[in-house]
Amino acid sequence: MNDIPSPAELVRNRLNDYKRLGFNPADCPVRDVMDQISGKWSMLMLLELASGPKRFGVLRRSVPDISQRMLTQTLRELQRGGYISRTVFPTKPPSVEYQLTPLGQSFMKPLAMLVDWAETNHDRIRQARLDFEDQPA
């Protein structure tokens, strides 16, 4: 007899716990967090900041295909969520530095696990997409 629940059972159990506590899909903590960090640039910015504080220009150069507007928006959203902090230094012109907060640092371990999983499974996912596209409609 196997007393260890499967991953699917663990998820179902967690969802049932949330329902008992009064959560509903519109107020789901996982959904709320994933909406914040699943943007095209958010995880890249968090990974860039994992090695230490960086100035705006350094972040801009580290991801050359992000526009200045999108970088600004992404950094503001991450700051709003408490993942990063922004420090303005009184230089001429003022310089701005971004760094992970303790909350942002605590996210690095699960993010690293996700990155590892994605690297391990990326070829299989790409093949599954190709196989799906080759199927008749």
C-alpha positions as CSV (number, residue, x, y, z in Angstrom):
1,M,0.0,0.0,0.0
2,N,1.4,3.4,-1.0
3,D,0.7,6.1,1.5
4,I,2.6,8.8,-0.4
5,P,0.2,11.0,-2.4
6,S,0.9,11.6,-6.1
7,P,1.7,15.1,-7.3
8,A,-1.8,15.3,-8.7
9,E,-3.3,14.3,-5.3
10,L,-1.1,16.9,-3.6
11,V,-2.5,19.6,-5.9
12,R,-6.1,18.5,-5.4
13,N,-5.6,18.4,-1.6
14,R,-4.1,21.9,-1.7
15,L,-7.0,23.2,-3.8
16,N,-9.5,21.6,-1.4
17,D,-7.7,23.2,1.5
18,Y,-7.9,26.6,-0.2
19,K,-11.7,26.1,-0.8
20,R,-12.2,25.2,2.9
21,L,-10.4,28.4,3.8
22,G,-12.8,30.4,1.6
23,F,-10.5,31.0,-1.4
24,N,-11.9,31.0,-4.8
25,P,-10.3,31.0,-8.3
26,A,-10.6,34.8,-8.5
27,D,-8.7,35.1,-5.2
28,C,-6.2,32.3,-5.7
29,P,-2.7,33.1,-4.2
30,V,-0.9,30.9,-6.8
31,R,-2.7,32.6,-9.7
32,D,-2.0,36.0,-8.2
33,V,1.7,35.3,-7.8
34,M,2.0,33.7,-11.3
35,D,0.3,36.6,-12.9
36,Q,3.0,38.9,-11.5
37,I,6.1,36.8,-12.4
38,S,5.0,35.1,-15.6
39,G,5.5,38.1,-17.8
40,K,7.9,37.9,-20.7
41,W,10.6,39.8,-19.0
42,S,10.0,39.4,-15.2
43,M,11.9,36.2,-14.7
44,L,14.8,37.4,-16.8
45,M,15.1,40.6,-14.7
46,L,14.9,38.5,-11.5
47,L,17.7,36.2,-12.8
48,E,19.8,39.2,-13.8
49,L,19.4,40.7,-10.3
50,A,20.2,37.4,-8.6
51,S,23.9,38.1,-8.9
52,G,23.6,41.5,-7.1
53,P,22.4,45.0,-7.5
54,K,22.4,46.5,-11.1
55,R,21.9,49.9,-12.6
56,F,19.2,50.5,-15.1
57,G,21.7,50.7,-18.0
58,V,23.3,47.4,-17.1
59,L,19.9,45.7,-17.1
60,R,19.0,47.3,-20.4
61,R,22.2,46.0,-22.0
62,S,21.9,42.5,-20.4
63,V,18.6,42.0,-22.3
64,P,19.1,43.8,-25.6
65,D,15.7,43.0,-27.1
66,I,13.7,44.7,-24.3
67,S,12.6,48.2,-25.0
68,Q,13.3,50.9,-22.4
69,R,9.6,51.4,-21.8
70,M,9.0,47.6,-21.2
71,L,12.1,47.5,-18.9
72,T,10.8,50.4,-16.9
73,Q,7.3,48.8,-16.7
74,T,8.7,45.4,-15.7
75,L,10.9,46.8,-13.0
76,R,8.0,48.9,-11.6
77,E,5.8,45.8,-11.5
78,L,8.5,43.7,-9.7
79,Q,9.0,46.6,-7.3
80,R,5.3,46.9,-6.7
81,G,5.2,43.1,-5.9
82,G,8.0,43.5,-3.4
83,Y,10.5,41.4,-5.4
84,I,13.0,44.2,-6.0
85,S,13.9,47.5,-4.5
86,R,14.9,50.7,-6.3
87,T,17.5,53.1,-4.9
88,V,18.2,56.5,-6.3
89,F,21.7,58.0,-5.7
90,P,22.1,61.8,-5.6
91,T,24.5,62.0,-8.4
92,K,24.3,64.3,-11.5
93,P,22.5,62.9,-13.3
94,P,20.8,60.7,-10.6
95,S,21.7,57.1,-10.9
96,V,19.3,54.3,-10.1
97,E,20.1,50.8,-8.8
98,Y,17.8,47.8,-8.5
99,Q,18.3,44.8,-6.3
100,L,16.4,41.8,-5.0
101,T,14.6,42.2,-1.7
102,P,14.5,39.4,0.8
103,L,11.2,38.3,-0.8
104,G,12.9,38.3,-4.2
105,Q,15.8,36.4,-2.9
106,S,13.5,33.8,-1.4
107,F,12.0,33.2,-4.9
108,M,15.4,32.3,-6.4
109,K,15.3,28.7,-5.2
110,P,11.9,27.8,-6.8
111,L,12.9,29.9,-9.9
112,A,16.1,27.9,-10.2
113,M,14.1,24.7,-10.0
114,L,11.8,26.0,-12.8
115,V,14.8,27.0,-15.0
116,D,16.3,23.5,-14.5
117,W,13.0,21.8,-15.4
118,A,12.6,24.0,-18.5
119,E,16.2,23.3,-19.7
120,T,15.7,19.5,-19.1
121,N,12.3,19.4,-20.9
122,H,12.6,22.1,-23.5
123,D,13.4,19.8,-26.4
124,R,10.5,17.5,-25.5
125,I,8.1,20.5,-25.3
126,R,9.2,21.8,-28.7
127,Q,8.8,18.4,-30.2
128,A,5.3,18.1,-28.7
129,R,4.4,21.4,-30.2
130,L,5.6,20.3,-33.6
131,D,3.7,17.0,-33.3
132,F,0.6,18.9,-32.4
133,E,0.8,21.2,-35.4
134,D,1.3,18.2,-37.7
135,Q,-2.0,16.6,-36.5
136,P,-5.0,17.0,-38.8
137,A,-7.6,19.5,-37.4
